[in-house]
């Protein structure tokens, strides 16, 4: 490639589309990851047990349960991101998704009584059931978002 063809490459539709789209991509990612962080933080603050502290102590059950929360929040957020057309859409659907998912997680926690105590004791089987229930609700919510 000689230097005379560089301006034609830079002005090509593909490069122009990238130059226009990449900042938008970054902004969409920042908003969505911010919603994920917010949702995980709110969940960690609302749970009766402190998963992050348990994880720091080396509790594998708490780690499995918290991964279920992170993936369970990420699935509907990813679908919300894919159906949104603007930052406003991402924010509106993202917040709605996080709120609905946190409510669903709370219902799962209440229905599966005794699991939090078992997770605190390090029972991985209890954590897998809890994470599975949260992932199942995430998939259903994600499907509901697509109409």
C-alpha positions in Angstrom: 0.0 0.0 0.0 1.5 3.3 -1.0 1.0 6.6 0.8 -1.3 7.9 -2.0 -3.9 5.2 -1.3 -4.0 5.9 2.5 -6.6 8.7 2.1 -8.8 6.5 0.0 -8.6 3.8 2.7 -9.4 6.2 5.5 -12.4 7.6 3.6 -13.8 4.2 2.8 -17.3 3.5 4.0 -16.0 0.7 6.3 -13.5 2.9 8.1 -16.1 5.7 8.4 -18.6 3.3 9.8 -16.1 2.2 12.4 -15.1 5.7 13.3 -18.8 6.6 13.8 -19.8 3.3 15.5 -16.9 2.6 17.8 -17.6 5.5 20.2 -21.2 4.4 20.3 -20.2 0.8 21.1 -18.0 2.0 23.9 -20.8 4.1 25.4 -23.3 1.3 25.2 -20.9 -1.1 26.9 -20.1 1.4 29.7 -23.8 1.9 30.4 -24.5 -1.8 30.3 -21.6 -2.7 32.5 -22.6 0.1 34.9 -26.0 -1.4 35.2 -24.5 -4.8 35.8 -22.3 -3.4 38.6 -25.2 -1.5 40.1 -27.4 -4.6 40.0 -24.7 -6.8 41.6 -24.0 -4.2 44.3 -27.7 -3.8 45.1 -28.1 -7.6 45.3 -25.0 -7.9 47.5 -26.4 -5.3 49.9 -29.9 -6.8 50.0 -29.0 -10.5 50.6 -29.2 -11.8 54.2 -25.7 -13.3 53.8 -22.6 -11.5 52.7 -21.4 -13.5 49.6 -18.5 -11.3 48.9 -17.1 -11.7 52.4 -17.7 -15.4 52.2 -15.9 -15.5 48.8 -12.9 -13.7 50.3 -12.9 -16.4 53.1 -12.6 -19.0 50.4 -16.2 -20.3 50.5 -16.8 -22.0 47.1 -20.6 -22.2 47.5 -20.8 -18.4 47.9 -18.7 -18.0 44.7 -21.0 -20.3 42.8 -24.1 -18.5 44.1 -22.6 -15.1 43.2 -21.6 -16.2 39.7 -25.3 -17.2 39.3 -26.2 -13.6 40.2 -23.7 -12.0 37.8 -24.6 -14.2 34.9 -28.3 -14.0 35.8 -28.1 -10.2 35.6 -26.0 -10.2 32.5 -28.3 -12.4 30.3 -31.3 -10.1 30.3 -29.0 -7.0 30.2 -27.4 -8.5 27.1 -30.8 -9.0 25.5 -31.9 -5.5 26.6 -28.7 -4.1 24.9 -29.4 -6.0 21.7 -33.0 -4.7 21.4 -32.2 -1.1 22.4 -31.6 1.6 19.8 -30.2 4.4 22.0 -28.6 5.1 25.3 -32.0 6.1 26.7 -33.4 2.7 25.6 -30.5 0.9 27.2 -30.9 2.8 30.4 -34.7 2.3 30.6 -34.7 -1.4 29.6 -31.6 -2.0 31.6 -32.9 -0.6 34.8 -36.3 -2.3 34.3 -34.4 -5.6 33.7 -32.2 -5.2 36.8 -35.2 -4.4 39.0 -37.3 -7.3 37.7 -34.3 -9.7 38.0 -33.5 -8.5 41.6 -37.2 -9.1 42.5 -37.1 -12.5 40.9 -33.9 -13.3 42.7 -35.5 -12.3 46.0 -38.5 -14.6 45.3 -36.1 -17.5 44.5 -34.2 -16.8 47.8 -37.5 -16.9 49.7 -38.9 -20.0 48.0 -35.7 -22.0 48.4 -35.6 -21.5 52.2 -32.6 -22.7 54.0 -30.3 -22.4 51.0 -28.6 -19.2 52.3 -27.6 -20.9 55.5 -26.3 -23.9 53.6 -24.3 -21.6 51.3 -22.8 -20.0 54.4 -21.7 -23.4 55.5 -20.0 -24.0 52.1 -22.5 -26.5 50.6 -21.8 -26.3 46.9 -24.9 -28.3 46.0 -27.2 -25.6 47.6 -25.3 -22.9 45.6 -25.7 -24.8 42.3 -29.5 -25.1 42.9 -29.7 -21.4 43.8 -27.6 -20.3 40.8 -29.6 -22.6 38.5 -32.9 -21.1 39.6 -31.5 -17.6 39.1 -30.2 -18.4 35.6 -33.6 -20.0 34.7 -35.4 -16.7 35.7 -32.8 -14.8 33.7 -33.5 -16.7 30.6 -37.2 -16.3 31.0 -36.9 -12.6 31.5 -34.6 -12.3 28.5 -37.1 -14.1 26.4 -39.9 -11.8 27.6 -37.8 -8.8 26.6 -37.8 -9.9 23.0 -41.6 -10.1 22.9 
